[in-house]
Amino acid sequence: MTAASTPKGERRKQALIEAAAQLLAEGGFGALRHRAVAERADVPLAATTYYFDSLDELITAAVRYTAEQELNYSRSRLERITEGEHATEAVIELVLDAVLGPAPSSEGLERTLLRYEGLIATSRRPYLAPVTKDLGRQLHSLLSEIFARTGRPLKDDRVRQVLALVDGAVVGALIESNPDPRQAARVMLASALAGE
């Protein structure tokens, strides 16, 4: 048994992933350095290279951790939907929570920026491509389930269109320095679903 597979090792590795995820959310990819992650996790600097073969591997784990936290939130939210949440406005909020993370809080805009920065970063950071594709498939599946469970089943190509519409509205709002890209996506999605 190696130290990495002991309960203490697993806790330390998880602390590093969570610390990296926090730094990523606060400062983007440029904020992730071995020393910063170790300090945030309150572990020795050597732990970052003991548990992860490279900074790229640690970044990948942080990206996956962040996205899976948000997907799990949306899945649990979907499990608790009520009859009243079948209304168009409620469906829109479920979709936006799935794509952009939970309804905005003080860090809502930062979370949105991080999501799109991560998607764009994949072209410059090819090591992120497998995790980005996997998370994209999970998101697509979740969106399909949201529409099916709320009485609006959509075919796969239509789900892709809805996701592209939300992404386009958000990116357009970010380009215009709109402080509420979620609202821009909400308006576009309401218009699109009105025609269903």
C-alpha angles and dihedrals in degrees: 000000000000124000089249092062097050120098089252091049092049091050091049093048091049090049089054092050092049092046091050090049091052092049090047091053092047101044111005126236093322090065093063112098128143093246095048092049093047092049092048091048091045093231132123115280091242090063091074092062094036094058098032127043092215144357087256090060091050091048090050091051091050093049091049092046093052094046094045091051089055094043090050090050090053093046092052090046090052091051089058100047116137132206091264090058091069089080114108094249092053092047090051091053091049090052093046091048089052095048102034103023128254119337112295122286129165089298096040096109092045090052090051092049090049092052094053094039087055093050092049092042090062090077090056095035105047091179087073093057097089094049092043091052092047093049089046090055090049091050092049090051091048092050090050089052092048091054093044095047092049094052097260106101112187131194117245095257091052091050088053089051092051091050091047090049092053092044092049093048092049095047090047090051092048091051089052090049090242106172091213111048089160090065091050089053091045092056093048093046093048090053093048094047092047087069095052 
